[in-house]
Amino acid sequence: MKHQYLINIVFAFAIAIVLILVVKSKKSEPATPAPAATITVIDSSGKAVVQQFPIAYIVLDSLMRNYDYFAKREKEYSAAAEREGAKLQAQMEQLQQDMYNLQTQHQKGLITTRDAEAKGADLQKRYENLMKTQQKKELEFQQKEMAITKELRDSVEVAISVFNYDNRFKIVLNNVFNSNVLYAEEQLNITEPVLKLLNERYQKSLK
C-alpha cells in the first residue's frame, strides 16, 4: 500500500491558498501587531512620500512544520497509515504463502487437481477482496487527508484574521517554494508572529 504522509498536505495546501484576502476585523481577539511595512513613492509634485504597504506573506511550509497542532495530526495520520499498511502487507504475505503451499502440494501429488482448482479459486477471491480492501483504505486516507487539509487551512485563515484585526494588510501571500512569488522583502514576512499565534491558540484549546 502506497503511503502518502501528512507532510505532503503542505504542498497541496500551498496551491490551494496562493492568495488569502483578509478583510474581516476581529477586534475582540487582538494580536500583537507586526510593524507595518512602508514604501517610498513619488507623488504628482515630485515629492517623496512614505506610505504603508498593505501586503504581507507567509512561508506556509515553514509555518506548518512548526505548528504544534500540525505535528500532532501528522503523527496520528502517519501512525494510522503504518498500521493499515502493516495489516495489508501481512495479509498479502500470508496469501502468497498459501498459494506457494497449494502449488507445492499439487506438484507432490498430495492434493487432487479438482481440490487444487477449488482452493485456487478461494485464493483468487481472497486476493480480489484484499485488493478491494486496499483501494477502500486508500480512499479513506485520501478523504482524511482532505479533511485535515481543510481543518489546517481554516486554522491558518482564522489566525491571519485575528492577527490582522486592524486590517493593516489587505492581501497575504503564500510564499512557499514553487509559488508565484519570486521575490519578497523579509520585512513583509509575517510567518513567525502568525505561527506564534497559532501555537498559542492551540495550547489554550488544550486547557
N, C-alpha and C positions, 0 to 999 in steps of 0.2 A: 504494500500500500504506500503510495507516494505521500509524504508528509509535507504540508505547507504550514510552517510555523508562523506564529502571530507577528513576528518581526516584519514579515512581508507586508503586513497591513499598512505599515508606514508609507510604502510607496504607492499603494492603491489610494490611500488617504491623501497623499500629496497631489495626485492627479485630480482627486475629487474636489479639492478646495484650493485651486490655484489662486482664486481671489475670494476674500471674505469681506463683504461690505458691512461695516459696523455703523449702525445709525441709531440704535436704541440707547437711551441713557438709563443707567441703573444707579441712581444716587443713593439708594438705600443700602448698598454694599460697596462703598468706595474703596478703591485700592490705591496703593501708593503710586502716584503718577510718575511716569518716566519723563525726563527732561524733553521738552518738545524740540524737535529738530527745526532748524531755521535755514533759509536760503537768502541770498542777497540778489535782488533783481534791480533793474534799471527802469525807473518809471518814465512817463512821457516827457518829463522835463529834463531827463538825463541824470537825475539824482539816484544814488544807490539807496535802496530801501530793504531793510531786513524783514522778511515775512516768515510766519510759521509754515512749516512744510507738513501737511496733514497726511503723510503716508508713512507707514512702518512695515516691517517684515518680521517673520518668524522662520527660523530654520526648523522645520517640522520634524525631521528625523531625529535631530538632536533633542528636541523637546520631548519626543516620545521615549527615547532611550533613558531619559532621566525622570520621567513621570512615574511616581511610585505606583499609582493605580494601573498604569500600563504594564509595569513589571509583574504585578500580581496576576493580571489577566493573561499575560504571555505565559507565565509559569503554569497556570491552570490549563490553558489551551494545549500547551506542549505536552504536559503530563497525560492529558486525556488522549491526545493523538498517539503517544507512545504506547499507552495501554491497549488501545484498539488495534494498533499496528502489530503489537506483540501477539495478541489473541488470534488475529487473522493469519499471521505467519506460522504460529503453532498448528493451526488447523490445516494450513496448506502443507506443512511438513508431514503431518500425520496422514493426510490424503496421499501424498507421494509415497510414503512408506507402505500404505495399504495397497497401492497399485503395484509396487515392486513385489510385495509378498504374494499377491494374486498371480502375477506373471511367473514368479518362481515356482509356485505350487503347480501351476498348469504345465510348465515345462518339465517338471519332475513326475508328472502323471499322478499327483496327489489329489487332483480335482478334475472332474469331467469337464468337457468343453461346454456343455449346457450350463453347468453350475458356474463356470468361469464367465460365460457370457452374461448370466443373470447378475453375478456380483459386479461385473464390469459396468453393467447398466446402472447399478446402485451407486458405484463410484462416480460415474458420469453425472448423475443427479446431484451428488454431494458437491462436485466441482462447480456445476452450474449455480447451485444455491450459494456457494462460497463467493462466486463472482458477483452475484446479486447483492449479497451482504456487503461486499467491498464497495460496490457502487453506491449502495444506500448510505454507508458510513461516510464516504467521500462527499456526498450531497449534504449530509447532516453537518459536516465540518465546514463546508462552504457557507451554509446558512448561519452557522455560529460565527464564522469569520465576518460575514456581512453585518450581523447584529452587533458584534463587538466594534467593528469599524464605525457604525452609526453612533454607538454609545460614546466612543472616544471623540468623534467629530463633534457631537453635541457638547461634551465636556469642554473642549477647546473653545468652541464658539461662545459658550456661556462665560468662560474665564476671560476671553477677549472683551466681551461686552461689559463685564464688571470692571476690568482693568481700564477700559475706555469710557468710564462713567461720565466724563466731562466732554465726550465727543471731540477730543482734540485730533483724533485720527479718523479720517473718512474712508480710508482703504488700508487693509492689512494684507500684505502679500505673503505667499508661501515661497520662501527662498531655498527650498530643498534642492539637492543636486538633481540636475536634468530638468529643472523648472524653466519657465520662460524668462526668469530674472537672471541676466548675465552679469550684472554688476550692481552693487548697492553699498552705500556708505554704512560703516559699522554703527554710526550714531542712530541709524534708523532701525537697528536690531533690538526688538523687544522680547527676544526669546527668554532671557533669564528672568525678568520680572513676571512674565506670564507663567513660566514654569513654577516659580516660587508660589504664585497664587494658586495654581492647580494643586500643588502638593499640600498647601495649607488647607484648601477646601477639602481635599481627600482625607487628611488627618482629622479634621473636625468631624467628618462624616462617620469616622470610626468610634467616636466618643458617644 
